[in-house]
Amino acid sequence: MNTTKREELLADILDLVRKDPGIRPSEINKRLGLEQSDALRENLIRRGLIRKERDGAAVRLYPTSR
């Protein structure tokens, strides 16, 4: 994946998390037509832009206050 496409996907994921706090990774994948987004989500977490929380068996994503 080229850098431009990767940054666009990161921006799209961040936008979804900001618009729908608590969104599940599977919903992100569904909305963006991705098979998986683990590496992209982890990148946003490392950058401090989103955080993940366990909700029972589910994982939910939230924007940080940055």
N, C-alpha and C positions, 0 to 999 in steps of 0.2 A: 504494500500500500504506500503510495507516495505521501510526502509530508503534507501537502496541501489537502488531500482527501482526508488524511488522519485528523488534521486540525479542524476541518469542517465537521467531521463526525463527533469530535470532542465538544465542539461548540453546540452541536445539535443535542447531544446527551445532556450537557449542562443546562441548556434551555428547557428541556423536558423536565429535569429535576427541579428547576426553579419554578416552572409553571404548575407542577404536580408533586409537591413535597410528599415523600413517603412512597413514591413510585417503586414498583418492583422491577428488578433487572429484566425479567421476562417480558414485561410490558414495554420497556425501552426497546428490546430486541424486536418485538412485534411491530411497534410503531415505525421503527427505522429500517425494517426488513433485514435485520442482521441475524445470523445464526447464533452468534455469541458476541459479547462485548466486555468480557472480563478484563482484558488488558487495557482497554480504553477507560473503563470505570476506575481501575486501579491507578491509572495515570492521573485522573482528576482527583482522586483521593490523595495521592502523593503531592499534588500541587496545592492541596488544602482548599479545593473548591467545592467538594462534596464530602459527605460522610455517610457511612453505612451503619445501620442498626439492625440487630436481630429482633424479630417480632415472632416469637415462637420458632417455628421452622422456617419462616419467611425472612428474607433480607429486604430491607427498605432503604431507599436512598433519600438524603436530604441535602439541601444546599447549606453551606457554611455561611457565616455572617460576613465573609469577605466581599 
